[in-house]
Amino acid sequence: MTATIQASDRTLNGHAVSVAGAIKRYGMCAALDNVNLEIRAGRFLVLLGPSGSGKTTLARCIAGVERLHGGSICIAGAVVDDGRRQLPPERRDLAMLFQDYALWPHLTAVGNVEYALRRRHLARVEGHRRALQALEQVGLESLADRYPHQLSGGEQQRVALARAVVARPGLLLFDEPLSNLDADLRERLRVQIATLVRDSGATVVYITHDQAEAFALADDIAVLHRGKVVQFATPEDVYARPATLFVARFTGAAGELPGSVVAIDGAHVIVQVQGLRLRARNSGDLAVGSSARVLVRPAGTRIVAADRLDESTLRGTIVDVAYRGRGYDHVFRCDAGILTGIFAPSRWPRGSNVGVGIDPDSCVAYATVPDTAIDGVERRTPLGITTAETGVVDVVGTGLLAHETG
């Protein structure tokens, strides 16, 4: 391959990315199993899934750090990997941000950011100016002359963010960049990432296993499971209309209630649960008489006082309660099972006999299948590209560094 994805010295509209039939194996294990994705230019895509689902492998194949065994990847209309030929990472006009910062220890903060500009052949003064400007964008201009060991974890990650955006690449890749930070720092840096990359206009591929982080950041979400994309949709659609029981579980559930289908009513089914006829959305593969699991979202539940119970509420007991600042999350136990994360502005004491009402549009009924057919098995394979001096290797001039991050 002789093509090079062209960089620009202006604010970008981002590069479109196409993944067609991507296959990546480690021995007999398929880390990517016929993955197909179309990422529109300038969109913020989150790859969401548990450890071992293939999301990091997919991002590394897009970056050029890993080579496909089958299928193809195109960036800005150019084929960068087709399983036989591969465009080097430094010619793909992209940058990547890692969870472990990947800063050069012998360079200052401004030196690390300037390093990403070295392939732009800028005058030294101009490169230094741009690096300082990028550090200013992340609030670190006063720490420009400090070395990585003199910075906190959050400050190091902000230097890495400045380095990723300073060369204005058309594609930015983020590999769980917030996972090593405490809760307050995660939230602040999440806002900075969202603001900076959207201002740049770059296309973003962002990896996380945190569904709250995914919903907060994404224009689109691709949920991965066992090396396959099991749903590609907006955050709203993934939450409201999960394609599978795995997606529904992984994106936040109060719990599951077993029962049997007694009626079909358009897009809904009526499921007999604990003597209660519970109305739920039909996942599409249920018939009258079949066993079902009704997955309940926390937002679709409400606590009902014991003197107001009726035939539409589950009856049970509050077994735990947690203060959340804006109110209280409760754990509710009934004969059919346990529901968690049930919010109420006031505290219901442990042991309270109450009911729980459920919004039909906040629960989905799925056919009962063994859990082994739903939940995946973690697969981890190290990248295995290091240098003796630093443990990292620079693979792209815009700041992409490959680490053994698992």
Secondary structure, 3 states (H helix, E strand, C coil): CCCCCCCCCCCCCCCCEEEEEEEEEECCEEEEEEEEEEECCCCEEEEECCCCCCHHHHHHHHHCCCCCCEEEEEECCEEEECCCCECCHHHCCEEEEECCCCCCCCCCHHHHHHHCCHHHCCCHHHHHHHHHHHHHHCCCHHHCCCCHHHCCHHHHHHHHHHHHHHCCCCEEEEECCCCCCCHHHHHHHHHHHHHHHHHHCCEEEEEECCHHHHHHHCCEEEEEECCEEEEEECHHHHHHCCCCHHHHHHCCCCEEEEEEEEEEECCEEEEEECCEEEEEEECCCCCCCCEEEEEECHHHEEEECHHHCCCCEEEEEEEEEEECCCCEEEEEEECCEEEEEEEECCCCCCCCEEEEEECHHHEEEEECCCHHHCCCCCCCCCCCCCCCCCCCEECCCCCCEECCCC
